[in-house]
Amino acid sequence: MDPLPLAQALIRCRSVTPRDDGAMAVLEAALEPLGFACTRLRFNETENLFARRGAAGPHLCFAGHVDVVPPGGEERADGSFAGWRHDPFAATVEDGVLFGRGATDMKGGVAAMVAAAAAPQARGSLSFLITGDEEGPARDGTVRVLDWMATHGHVPDMCLVGEPTSTARLGDTIKIGRRGSLNAAITVHGTQGHVAYPQRADNPVHRMIRALGRLTAAPLDEGTEWFQPSSLQVTGIDVGNPATNVIPAAARAGLNIRFNDLHTAASLEVLLREALAAEAPRHDLSLDCSGEAFLTRPGPFVDALRRAVRAITGEEPRLDTGGGTSDARFVARYCPVAELGAVGTTMHQLDERTPVAELRALATLYAAVVAECLG
């Protein structure tokens, strides 16, 4: 099965998060003739799809998303977008290259997975978990579908997320984990006063600076076997003080911590609270963890992916945990998960694109994954 027509049909759906615009219907129409039982799952504004073929184990799940980020560039009166060579939702092929929002991230990948499923697997079950909420807040997509899958007996034995992980050549990188991400909003309270009489005030800016100094004075760690060192970055400091002769009553700061498997959100909260208690006893701390660090150690599933890559591309894939977060962080709570997909150099950019030959090679690669896992 050629993935190109399906990729084009998906790109022509203007499914900017959380809008669906018919994308899930396009997938249903492609999967049902291949023997998949499809279930549409809507949570709030988000459309999701679970599809499964087979009932026995082992159970391999292909996971991905059909929502996309906005095209970027100013929209003209005729509906075109400045900066784009072609309409981002036209799915134009020029000189063997497919242009469009989602061509790499990741409507092209989803189309390649469906094309790989055209040949029936030898044993077990193959399923699809497709969401429309990956590029958004990720509250009503994969995490909710996984809960539903667990309740209805569909937890897979292994899961491949089709994010565009390749860096230069198809198959050169497999992501076997991701760092966690923790956002912190800090307010330090002081006592407002005149700058000429600092003894009558309590300067929250000074306290904030000392607390941040404690947190940034030394690295959080040196990294681990599979992860780079954790990183704490101050993302903003705000006092909101228009006067030059007033010590303010409060100071605010934001932090983001990208952390490896030496830490958890809970352990980092202890670190933050200790630094604040030492320098700024009167403070408020608000935390938001978008995902814990996770790792799928090399083993049967990762080895199967590596064999598939070597067979189809000749590459010896690098195992990596870098980059931002993905929906794999939710899947990791249920089963071994890895990410393998297209070359992602143009994702989220103007003129997002993928060579048609690479899209077809990706479908062949995913078919080899099915054969390795379910053959």
Wavefront OBJ file of the C-alpha trace (Angstrom):
o trace
v 0.000 0.000 0.000
v 1.339 3.394 -1.018
v 1.282 5.810 1.970
v 1.304 8.931 -0.219
v -2.444 9.244 -0.991
v -3.336 8.729 2.679
v -0.719 11.254 3.811
v -2.157 13.763 1.346
v -5.711 13.134 2.508
v -4.667 13.694 6.133
v -2.707 16.878 5.353
v -5.770 18.287 3.587
v -7.645 18.086 6.898
v -6.968 21.370 8.702
v -6.587 19.637 12.033
v -4.821 22.343 14.029
v -5.144 21.315 17.694
v -7.838 20.562 18.871
v -9.712 20.662 15.569
v -10.233 17.329 13.776
v -11.640 18.500 10.435
v -12.307 14.921 9.317
v -8.856 13.432 9.984
v -10.140 10.559 12.129
v -12.771 9.693 9.526
v -10.020 9.487 6.898
v -8.142 7.017 9.101
v -11.225 4.930 9.831
v -11.900 4.643 6.125
v -8.334 3.402 5.597
v -8.177 0.988 8.554
v -11.563 -0.748 8.462
v -10.949 -2.428 5.079
v -7.694 -3.797 6.544
v -9.628 -5.675 9.207
v -9.345 -3.221 12.084
v -12.190 -2.654 14.508
v -12.259 1.116 15.058
v -13.494 2.967 18.124
v -13.813 6.743 18.156
v -13.141 8.280 21.558
v -14.034 11.908 22.155
v -12.926 13.671 25.314
v -14.062 17.294 25.569
v -13.035 18.872 22.247
v -10.552 16.177 21.253
v -11.234 13.362 18.793
v -9.191 10.193 19.234
v -9.164 6.798 17.548
v -8.333 3.316 18.777
v -8.236 0.517 16.221
v -7.242 -3.128 16.705
v -6.832 -6.190 14.534
v -6.525 -9.509 16.360
v -7.234 -10.501 19.944
v -4.275 -12.611 21.021
v -0.797 -11.630 22.104
v 1.767 -10.403 21.489
v 0.166 -7.001 21.008
v 2.058 -4.244 19.156
v 0.570 -0.749 19.202
v 1.393 1.991 16.701
v 0.823 5.392 18.340
v 0.735 8.819 16.794
v -1.211 12.026 16.270
v -2.962 13.793 13.428
v -3.240 17.218 15.032
v -0.745 19.817 13.861
v 0.604 23.183 14.917
v -0.656 26.312 13.087
v 0.898 26.902 9.668
v 2.724 30.072 10.662
v 3.156 32.948 8.282
v 0.500 35.578 7.671
v -2.690 34.288 6.081
v -3.513 36.232 2.914
v -6.977 37.199 1.709
v -6.987 34.279 -0.746
v -6.331 31.787 2.068
v -2.670 31.203 1.253
v 0.076 31.740 3.819
v 3.066 34.037 3.454
v 6.353 32.164 3.600
v 4.950 28.887 2.271
v 5.948 27.721 -1.181
v 2.669 25.825 -1.397
v -0.605 25.948 0.500
v 0.207 24.153 3.791
v -3.032 22.174 3.539
v -2.884 21.322 -0.178
v -0.446 18.396 0.179
v 1.368 19.367 -3.006
v 4.057 17.080 -4.437
v 6.808 18.917 -6.297
v 9.963 17.261 -7.619
v 9.325 14.186 -5.518
v 8.780 16.098 -2.263
v 5.504 16.260 -0.305
v 4.811 19.712 1.159
v 2.313 20.420 3.925
v 1.726 20.930 7.619
v 2.128 17.511 9.180
v 4.167 15.992 6.343
v 6.796 14.990 8.917
v 5.090 15.680 12.276
v 3.366 13.390 11.918
v 0.633 12.754 9.378
v 3.243 11.265 7.078
v 4.290 8.881 9.841
v 0.700 7.849 10.576
v 0.107 7.182 6.874
v 3.264 5.061 6.753
v 2.059 3.030 9.738
v -1.303 2.359 8.108
v 0.440 1.372 4.877
v 2.611 -1.052 6.867
v -0.542 -2.645 8.290
v -1.886 -3.450 4.847
v -0.169 -6.842 5.019
v -1.735 -9.011 7.758
v 0.571 -9.893 10.627
v 1.476 -13.542 11.171
v 0.302 -13.661 14.786
v -0.869 -11.594 17.707
v -2.542 -8.193 17.553
v -1.763 -4.893 15.912
v -3.421 -1.698 17.083
v -3.425 2.041 16.483
v -3.697 4.749 19.129
v -4.190 8.021 17.278
v -4.867 11.285 19.065
v -5.779 14.844 18.133
v -4.254 16.413 21.251
v -0.478 15.847 21.070
v 0.474 19.349 19.964
v -1.831 20.919 22.557
v -2.191 20.495 26.303
v -2.145 16.668 25.972
v -4.915 16.235 28.546
v -7.663 14.722 26.397
v -5.621 12.590 24.023
v -3.215 9.710 24.545
v -3.431 9.767 28.331
v -7.232 9.399 28.253
v -7.185 6.762 25.509
v -4.667 4.688 27.479
v -6.988 4.766 30.487
v -9.800 3.522 28.233
v -7.555 0.824 26.748
v -6.618 -0.428 30.217
v -10.256 -0.569 31.269
v -11.259 -2.521 28.153
v -8.378 -5.018 28.062
v -6.314 -3.443 25.286
v -3.004 -2.748 27.059
v -0.263 -3.546 24.510
v 2.898 -5.535 25.119
v 4.968 -2.929 23.267
v 4.346 0.394 21.564
v 6.058 2.285 18.775
v 5.412 6.034 18.576
v 5.988 7.396 15.075
v 7.492 10.762 15.994
v 10.101 12.066 13.495
v 13.181 10.928 15.424
v 15.646 10.577 12.551
v 18.169 13.402 12.391
v 19.961 13.112 9.036
v 18.980 9.767 7.492
v 15.918 7.588 7.941
v 16.410 5.221 10.860
v 19.578 6.792 12.235
v 18.005 7.407 15.675
v 15.626 5.490 17.920
v 14.434 7.266 21.038
v 14.222 4.868 23.974
v 13.365 7.460 26.613
v 12.790 11.112 27.328
v 13.719 13.500 30.069
v 11.036 14.708 32.432
v 9.873 18.321 32.412
v 8.913 20.349 35.486
v 7.749 23.968 35.442
v 7.896 26.015 38.635
v 6.236 29.379 39.346
v 7.744 31.105 42.387
v 6.489 34.169 44.250
v 8.672 35.556 47.027
v 6.900 37.928 49.411
v 8.632 40.807 51.170
v 7.731 44.083 52.828
v 7.357 47.153 50.641
v 9.269 50.256 51.656
v 11.320 53.271 50.663
v 14.702 52.517 49.129
v 16.308 55.128 51.411
v 15.172 53.158 54.470
v 15.870 49.504 53.613
v 15.956 48.605 57.311
v 12.200 49.191 57.376
v 11.543 46.858 54.420
v 12.217 43.296 53.402
v 13.401 43.182 49.784
v 11.921 40.126 48.017
v 14.128 40.680 44.967
v 17.264 40.109 47.008
v 15.747 36.997 48.521
v 14.708 35.707 45.107
v 18.219 36.277 43.722
v 19.786 34.362 46.603
v 17.318 31.490 46.229
v 17.947 31.267 42.480
v 21.655 31.446 43.169
v 21.401 28.365 45.367
v 19.522 26.515 42.680
v 21.869 27.422 39.819
v 25.232 27.360 41.628
v 25.987 23.746 40.723
v 24.720 21.215 38.155
v 21.890 18.988 39.300
v 23.872 15.905 38.217
v 26.502 14.637 35.784
v 24.133 12.632 33.609
v 23.599 8.855 33.470
v 24.331 5.987 31.098
v 21.438 6.904 28.807
v 20.666 10.527 29.745
v 22.475 13.834 29.495
v 22.810 15.971 32.630
v 19.611 17.489 33.994
v 19.138 21.185 33.283
v 17.536 23.847 35.478
v 16.827 27.048 33.575
v 15.392 30.307 34.887
v 12.755 31.278 32.315
v 11.636 34.595 33.741
v 11.962 37.118 36.570
v 9.264 39.740 37.077
v 8.933 42.431 39.739
v 6.445 44.729 38.031
v 7.788 47.786 39.794
v 7.534 51.074 37.833
v 9.060 53.159 40.637
v 12.788 53.685 41.198
v 12.494 54.568 44.875
v 10.271 51.728 46.118
v 11.288 48.311 47.377
v 8.530 46.045 45.986
v 6.306 43.772 47.997
v 6.824 40.683 45.852
v 9.036 39.166 43.171
v 8.171 36.364 40.783
v 10.239 33.897 38.790
v 9.715 30.926 36.523
v 11.865 27.821 36.172
v 11.927 24.816 33.888
v 13.815 21.667 34.820
v 14.479 18.988 32.214
v 15.515 16.039 34.334
v 16.905 12.563 33.813
v 16.125 9.343 35.637
v 18.102 10.362 38.723
v 15.196 12.619 39.687
v 11.433 12.705 39.938
v 9.078 15.657 40.156
v 8.686 14.883 43.863
v 12.420 14.882 44.576
v 12.877 18.136 42.673
v 10.060 19.735 44.641
v 12.018 18.964 47.818
v 15.103 20.621 46.301
v 13.154 23.750 45.366
v 11.421 24.051 48.711
v 14.690 23.686 50.615
v 16.333 26.499 48.649
v 13.317 28.755 49.080
v 12.960 28.009 52.788
v 16.602 28.923 53.345
v 16.447 32.283 51.558
v 12.779 33.273 51.304
v 10.576 31.789 54.032
v 7.560 33.746 52.780
v 6.943 32.296 49.362
v 4.448 30.529 47.134
v 5.506 27.670 44.877
v 3.369 26.212 42.084
v 4.569 23.163 40.136
v 3.452 21.554 36.892
v 5.085 18.328 35.726
v 4.223 17.533 32.120
v 5.960 14.166 32.337
v 8.413 12.115 34.373
v 11.635 10.808 32.876
v 11.317 7.314 31.418
v 13.595 4.748 29.800
v 12.988 1.574 27.815
v 16.248 -0.284 28.305
v 17.654 -2.267 25.384
v 15.967 -5.669 25.264
v 13.765 -7.726 22.943
v 11.600 -4.826 21.725
v 14.446 -2.372 21.112
v 16.489 -5.155 19.501
v 13.590 -5.876 17.123
v 13.488 -2.206 16.094
v 17.239 -2.170 15.500
v 17.044 -5.281 13.314
v 14.237 -3.727 11.264
v 16.219 -0.534 10.733
v 19.360 -2.413 9.700
v 17.412 -4.606 7.284
v 15.637 -1.751 5.510
v 18.046 1.185 5.684
v 21.429 -0.331 6.447
v 21.777 2.090 9.345
v 23.016 1.138 12.796
v 20.581 3.298 14.764
v 21.720 5.399 17.680
v 19.728 4.949 20.879
v 18.856 8.382 22.247
v 16.871 10.103 25.005
v 17.342 13.757 24.038
v 14.893 16.397 22.917
v 11.614 17.499 24.393
v 8.650 15.504 25.607
v 6.272 13.334 23.592
v 3.199 11.210 24.225
v 5.532 8.266 24.796
v 5.780 9.531 28.386
v 2.207 8.385 28.948
v 2.659 5.036 27.211
v 5.715 4.245 29.366
v 3.375 3.759 32.352
v 1.857 0.710 30.640
v 4.449 -1.038 28.453
v 7.862 -0.732 26.788
v 7.790 2.151 24.324
v 10.174 3.591 21.761
v 9.989 6.245 19.063
v 11.090 5.835 15.465
v 10.125 7.962 12.521
v 10.990 10.255 9.652
v 13.762 12.814 9.390
v 12.381 15.731 11.381
v 14.432 18.675 10.143
v 11.422 20.649 8.829
v 8.787 19.838 11.479
v 6.897 22.923 12.711
v 8.687 25.053 10.093
v 7.369 26.939 7.086
v 7.427 24.622 4.071
v 7.324 21.477 6.219
v 8.050 18.650 3.810
v 9.240 15.088 3.309
v 10.600 13.303 0.239
v 8.049 10.867 -1.145
v 10.725 8.183 -1.444
v 11.483 8.567 2.265
v 7.787 8.340 3.139
v 7.538 5.068 1.230
v 10.757 3.786 2.827
v 9.273 4.588 6.238
v 6.230 2.453 5.429
v 8.563 -0.391 4.453
v 10.476 0.086 7.707
v 7.295 -0.052 9.782
v 6.256 -3.225 7.917
v 9.596 -4.732 8.936
v 8.871 -3.744 12.547
v 5.540 -5.581 12.379
v 7.289 -8.636 10.952
v 9.937 -8.559 13.688
v 7.419 -8.152 16.514
v 4.497 -10.187 15.208
v 6.103 -12.433 12.591
l 1 2 3 4 5 6 7 8 9 10 11 12 13 14 15 16 17 18 19 20 21 22 23 24 25 26 27 28 29 30 31 32 33 34 35 36 37 38 39 40 41 42 43 44 45 46 47 48 49 50 51 52 53 54 55 56 57 58 59 60 61 62 63 64 65 66 67 68 69 70 71 72 73 74 75 76 77 78 79 80 81 82 83 84 85 86 87 88 89 90 91 92 93 94 95 96 97 98 99 100 101 102 103 104 105 106 107 108 109 110 111 112 113 114 115 116 117 118 119 120 121 122 123 124 125 126 127 128 129 130 131 132 133 134 135 136 137 138 139 140 141 142 143 144 145 146 147 148 149 150 151 152 153 154 155 156 157 158 159 160 161 162 163 164 165 166 167 168 169 170 171 172 173 174 175 176 177 178 179 180 181 182 183 184 185 186 187 188 189 190 191 192 193 194 195 196 197 198 199 200 201 202 203 204 205 206 207 208 209 210 211 212 213 214 215 216 217 218 219 220 221 222 223 224 225 226 227 228 229 230 231 232 233 234 235 236 237 238 239 240 241 242 243 244 245 246 247 248 249 250 251 252 253 254 255 256 257 258 259 260 261 262 263 264 265 266 267 268 269 270 271 272 273 274 275 276 277 278 279 280 281 282 283 284 285 286 287 288 289 290 291 292 293 294 295 296 297 298 299 300 301 302 303 304 305 306 307 308 309 310 311 312 313 314 315 316 317 318 319 320 321 322 323 324 325 326 327 328 329 330 331 332 333 334 335 336 337 338 339 340 341 342 343 344 345 346 347 348 349 350 351 352 353 354 355 356 357 358 359 360 361 362 363 364 365 366 367 368 369 370 371 372 373 374 375
